[in-house]
Amino acid sequence: CSTNDVDPLEAKQGHAARFKNSLKVKKKDKEIPMKGLSVRRIMASLSSMYAHALFEEVVRRNPFHPDGVDRPSPNSGRPTKAVPTEDATIVITTAEADQTSKGLRDAAVLRLLYDTGLRRSSIAAIAREDIERLEATTIRTIMKGGSYHTVVLPSSAVTAVDRWLSVAPQSEWLFPHHLDST
């Protein structure tokens, strides 16, 4: 605000938009625009600060509110990189060949990750009671945001989970946590 001679307590959406467009980083003596994710974080941070100031009645408006100033999409500039199938196959096959309890556990985790696309946190939160064996084997998982989702397991994942369960320690969890007290 000081470089544009703007009082932060009187900033408007136009000031916020100009600020967003001015965000640059210096690389090799050259200024280039910031990546979308960095801009998004800065804008969210300033919006939170102004929201608090608004609540405390220090300012009259939040110039960084997302309804007023566009933010880059969360994935702009950061494409998701998939693991090549050949690499995933090598890692999973190596884990499946290891007949130790660690190898069987790793193979089950890798199969669930690769075959279902579940997040690590969802896999870590699977309780044994969440596994159902009816016409197909399913697991009930907690998704990001706390919602529940039922996933049908392909036979390769069922085999890996069954092999792991044959040697797994007693626990309410499919994959006992190191802090698990059971």
C-alpha positions as CSV (number, residue, x, y, z in Angstrom):
1,C,0.0,0.0,0.0
2,S,2.8,2.4,0.8
3,T,4.3,2.2,-2.7
4,N,1.0,3.1,-4.2
5,D,0.2,5.7,-1.6
6,V,-2.9,3.8,-0.4
7,D,-4.1,3.8,3.2
8,P,-4.6,0.0,4.1
9,L,-7.7,0.9,6.1
10,E,-9.3,2.5,3.0
11,A,-8.1,-0.1,0.4
12,K,-10.7,-1.1,-2.2
13,Q,-11.1,-4.0,-4.6
14,G,-9.3,-2.1,-7.4
15,H,-6.3,-1.7,-5.1
16,A,-6.4,-5.4,-4.3
17,A,-6.6,-6.4,-8.0
18,R,-3.6,-4.1,-8.9
19,F,-1.6,-5.6,-5.9
20,K,-2.4,-9.1,-7.2
21,N,-1.2,-8.2,-10.7
22,S,2.0,-6.7,-9.3
23,L,3.2,-9.8,-7.5
24,K,6.5,-10.8,-9.0
25,V,9.6,-12.8,-8.0
26,K,13.2,-12.1,-9.0
27,K,15.0,-14.8,-10.9
28,K,18.4,-14.3,-12.4
29,D,18.1,-10.5,-12.2
30,K,14.8,-10.6,-13.9
31,E,11.3,-10.1,-12.5
32,I,8.7,-12.7,-13.5
33,P,5.1,-13.1,-12.3
34,M,4.5,-15.3,-9.3
35,K,3.1,-18.8,-9.7
36,G,-0.7,-19.0,-9.3
37,L,-0.5,-21.1,-6.1
38,S,1.7,-18.5,-4.4
39,V,-0.6,-15.6,-5.5
40,R,-3.6,-17.6,-4.3
41,R,-2.0,-18.1,-0.8
42,I,-1.1,-14.4,-0.5
43,M,-4.6,-13.3,-1.5
44,A,-6.2,-15.8,0.9
45,S,-3.9,-14.6,3.7
46,L,-4.7,-10.9,3.1
47,S,-8.4,-11.8,2.8
48,S,-8.3,-13.5,6.2
49,M,-6.5,-10.5,7.8
50,Y,-9.1,-8.1,6.4
51,A,-12.0,-10.4,7.5
52,H,-10.6,-10.2,11.0
53,A,-10.2,-6.5,10.8
54,L,-13.7,-6.2,9.5
55,F,-15.0,-8.3,12.4
56,E,-13.1,-6.0,14.8
57,E,-14.6,-3.0,13.0
58,V,-11.1,-1.6,12.1
59,V,-12.0,-1.5,8.4
60,R,-15.2,-1.0,6.5
61,R,-14.6,-3.6,3.7
62,N,-12.5,-6.6,2.7
63,P,-10.9,-5.6,-0.6
64,F,-9.4,-9.1,-0.9
65,H,-12.7,-11.0,-0.5
66,P,-12.8,-13.8,-3.2
67,D,-16.1,-12.6,-4.5
68,G,-14.5,-9.4,-5.5
69,V,-11.0,-10.2,-6.7
70,D,-10.3,-13.3,-8.9
71,R,-7.8,-15.7,-7.6
72,P,-5.8,-18.1,-9.7
73,S,-7.3,-21.7,-9.7
74,P,-5.7,-24.0,-7.1
75,N,-4.1,-26.1,-9.9
76,S,-2.8,-23.3,-12.1
77,G,0.8,-23.8,-12.9
78,R,0.9,-27.2,-11.1
79,P,-0.2,-30.0,-13.2
80,T,-0.6,-33.3,-11.4
81,K,2.0,-35.8,-12.4
82,A,1.0,-39.4,-12.7
83,V,3.4,-42.2,-11.8
84,P,4.2,-44.0,-15.1
85,T,2.5,-47.5,-15.1
86,E,5.8,-49.2,-15.6
87,D,7.3,-47.6,-12.5
88,A,4.2,-48.3,-10.4
89,T,4.3,-52.0,-11.5
90,I,7.9,-52.3,-10.5
91,V,7.4,-50.8,-7.1
92,I,4.2,-52.9,-6.4
93,T,5.8,-56.2,-7.7
94,T,8.9,-55.6,-5.6
95,A,6.7,-55.1,-2.5
96,E,4.6,-58.2,-3.3
97,A,7.7,-60.3,-3.6
98,D,8.8,-59.4,-0.1
99,Q,7.1,-62.0,2.1
100,T,8.0,-60.3,5.4
101,S,5.1,-58.6,7.3
102,K,6.5,-55.2,6.2
103,G,6.6,-56.3,2.6
104,L,3.0,-57.6,2.8
105,R,1.8,-54.4,4.5
106,D,3.6,-52.2,1.9
107,A,2.1,-54.3,-0.9
108,A,-1.4,-53.9,0.5
109,V,-1.0,-50.1,0.9
110,L,0.5,-49.7,-2.6
111,R,-2.3,-51.8,-4.1
112,L,-5.0,-49.7,-2.4
113,L,-3.2,-46.5,-3.5
114,Y,-2.8,-47.6,-7.1
115,D,-5.9,-49.7,-7.7
116,T,-8.4,-47.3,-5.9
117,G,-6.8,-43.9,-6.1
118,L,-7.5,-43.3,-2.4
119,R,-5.5,-40.7,-0.5
120,R,-2.9,-41.8,2.0
121,S,-5.0,-40.4,4.8
122,S,-8.1,-42.3,3.7
123,I,-6.1,-45.6,3.7
124,A,-4.6,-44.9,7.1
125,A,-8.1,-44.4,8.5
126,I,-9.5,-47.7,7.3
127,A,-10.8,-49.7,10.3
128,R,-11.1,-53.5,9.9
129,E,-14.8,-53.2,10.5
130,D,-15.0,-51.0,7.3
131,I,-14.1,-54.0,5.1
132,E,-17.3,-55.8,3.9
133,R,-17.2,-59.0,1.9
134,L,-20.5,-59.6,0.1
135,E,-20.7,-60.1,-3.6
136,A,-17.7,-57.9,-3.9
137,T,-15.2,-56.8,-1.4
138,T,-15.7,-53.1,-0.4
139,I,-14.2,-50.7,2.1
140,R,-15.8,-47.7,3.6
141,T,-13.4,-44.8,3.8
142,I,-13.3,-41.3,5.1
143,M,-12.7,-38.9,2.3
144,K,-11.2,-35.4,2.4
145,G,-13.7,-33.2,4.2
146,G,-14.9,-36.0,6.5
147,S,-17.5,-37.6,4.2
148,Y,-17.7,-41.4,3.8
149,H,-17.3,-43.3,0.6
150,T,-17.6,-47.0,-0.3
151,V,-15.0,-48.3,-2.7
152,V,-15.2,-51.7,-4.5
153,L,-11.8,-53.3,-4.4
154,P,-10.4,-55.0,-7.5
155,S,-9.2,-58.6,-6.9
156,S,-5.5,-57.6,-6.9
157,A,-6.2,-55.3,-3.9
158,V,-8.3,-57.9,-2.2
159,T,-5.5,-60.4,-2.5
160,A,-2.9,-58.0,-1.2
161,V,-5.1,-57.0,1.8
162,D,-5.9,-60.6,2.6
163,R,-2.2,-61.5,2.6
164,W,-1.5,-58.6,4.9
165,L,-4.3,-59.5,7.3
166,S,-2.9,-63.0,7.6
167,V,0.2,-61.6,9.4
168,A,-1.0,-58.2,10.6
169,P,-1.0,-57.5,14.4
170,Q,-4.4,-57.4,16.2
171,S,-5.8,-53.9,15.9
172,E,-9.1,-52.2,15.1
173,W,-7.2,-50.6,12.1
174,L,-6.3,-52.2,8.8
175,F,-2.9,-50.6,9.1
176,P,-2.2,-50.1,12.8
177,H,-0.6,-46.8,13.6
178,H,2.6,-46.6,15.6
179,L,0.6,-44.8,18.3
180,D,-2.2,-47.4,18.2
181,S,-3.0,-48.5,21.8
182,T,-4.9,-51.7,21.0
